[in-house]
Amino acid sequence: MDNETAGTAPRPSVPRRLPRILIPIVVILVLLAALLLNSFYELGEDEYAVITTFGKPSVVSTPGLKLKIPLIQQKTIVSKATHGLTIGYDQRSGAPIAAESVMITVDYNFVNVDFYVEYRVTDPVKFLYRSEDPVGILKMLCQSYIRDTIGLYKVDDVITTGKSEIQAAIKDKILERLEQEDLGLALVSITIQDAEPPTTEVQEAFKAVETAKQGAETAINNANKYANEVMPAAAADADEIAQQAEAYRTARINEAEGQASRFSQLYAEYAKYPEITRQRLFYEKISDIFPGMKVIILGEDGTELTTVLPLDDFAATEKGGAAE
């Protein structure tokens, strides 16, 4: 027995298999551990936590270790810190962005102006769900009011002494608009980082535009001057022509009325004294045809009986004879 025992090698030990029931238990424990870990979160001093329960949001703002219901509640962290955005240049590289920085002033000059805008979130629920891109909306509002305000100042004010006034005016406009939009954002500050004249190319282009504008204004002024000079004279000429025409019309009417009246009187005289009236008309016509001619009727003895022409004498003699 001893020899057999000594000559036989020992058998290796076989590991025992875990019971099949333990595997589901391990899986469940792992899942429970994951859910438990997902139920807790740490909220910092400068953070909001927006917790949605079946789609309804609520805000947690006090810092510390917090608990939420796994799978039912979802968490979104929103920073309370002040953030910044740039207008007119790239924040990372500092490269200028001409489309944002080049502006025109009230005195028709171009100027490059860079701004730095600081903002913070005041209502995380509105910030997340009121609009898709509240920061983008803030930037567009800033650009709009910046251009609107810069356009009210001269280029010297923008570059030198008017920066503080411009910044304050822009900030007031943006704050009023943000209150209307209610995006859950608050403007902290807006600052002019840099303001300088435009590039040489822009200056040349501006000079060309300004020259054309001055030329157009000169042409308009000359045209207005010529119109102011010509129109009164033309109006006076037209008025004079109208007055002459009216005077001529009145004269012709008066003349026609006078001739009609004279004809009526002649007809009345002719009805009374046909022969005398015919002679008178004959002598008047002779006087018109031969002005200055003198006709005297003499008697047989050569004495003057009467003067026919000039007609005045004849008229006087005729009246005298009629009186006799």
Summary of the structure (lengths in Angstrom):
residues: 324
radius of gyration: 57.7
end to end distance: 214.4
largest distance: 224.8
contacts: 777
relative contact order: 0.06
helix: 54%
strand: 22%
